[in-house]
Amino acid sequence: MVEFSRRNVLAGMATAGVAAAGIGALSETGSAWSSVSSPTGSSLHDAAYTSAGAYAVGGSGTVLRRDGGEWSVARSDGAGRGKSLYACAASDDGDRLWVAGSSGSVGALDVASGAMTDFSKPVNQGDSFRDVAVAGSAGDERVYLAKTSGTVVGGEASGESASWTATDTGSGYAVTGVDVRSRDAGHVVTSGSSVYETTDGGATWRTVGLEKAAVPLYDVVSGREETFVAGANGQVFRLDCDCMRWTPESAGSKEVSAFERAGDEFLGAGGAGTLVERADAGWTQYGSETGNHLNGVALGSPTVVVGDSGTILER
């Protein structure tokens, strides 16, 4: 069964300090990944599983759907505006797929009917949204949008309408990734190495670390016991949520642009077609059949990774 997951040694670092980390072995060995036929040459930026199967989103508003082992174009105009889509996330029941992207594009796709509800430019926010996280069932979601200006836009959906509020993290940097572990709690990361947490549904965001990490951060997996963030140069940081202690880990040398966790499975993807997986022994790095940058991960059966130039990998 597919889980519709939400998502998913530096001294003197952050507000709570950082522990020295044991670095797991890295491997360049091959794996069971295969490149599959893609109906688009546009870059694909994210992927997610829904109750109707896997979807991917990308350039010029492209929305792809996997059905019967084949990928096809489900929509070519995104949220109705033809703007590039950078992120997607499913409702908890998998019945709606939320998409977000450039020029304030936001939409919710009913995966059964194929109808897209356009929520673009919430609270007149026209800048690009880099990521989206969703909690709740279709028609009753709480939505979190990561904005390039350093703002998180939160929405309460009620059917085909929604109320929106924008909250500034105060970082001054782009919010590049967001993940929630419940309707009210989650984390965001920024291009300025900051990590913020909310426990009140996005009304406030407090700094929980990593301003001195000196690398931009791109994605986050928010958990009750552990939270992981990833960024440039293969840097991954793990937060013990009980003691608020950060531990740096190495996932190789390539940028980790996206990663996702479901149970014991933990997969990341990034620069030059690189894939990384985490186990008790540390991180294992794999090459793939493509040298294209990989941008999005969706764990399921099969697991899907998408990237530049319409790249789709499956395992």
Secondary structure, DSSP 8 states (H G I E B T S, - for coil): -----S----TT-TTT-B-------------S-EE---S--S-EEEEEEETTEEEEEEGGG-EEEEETTEEEEEESSTTTT---EEEEEE-TTSSEEEEEEGGG-EEEEETTT--EEE--SGGG--S-EEEEEEESSTTS-EEEEEETTSEEEEEEEETTEEEEEEEE-S--S-EEEEEESSSS-EEEEETTS-EEEESSTTS--EEEE-TTS-S-EEEEE--SSEEEEEEGGGEEEEEETTTTEEEEEE--SS-EEEEEEETTEEEEEEGGG-EEEEETTEEEEE--S--S-EEEEE-SSS-EEEEGGG-EEE-
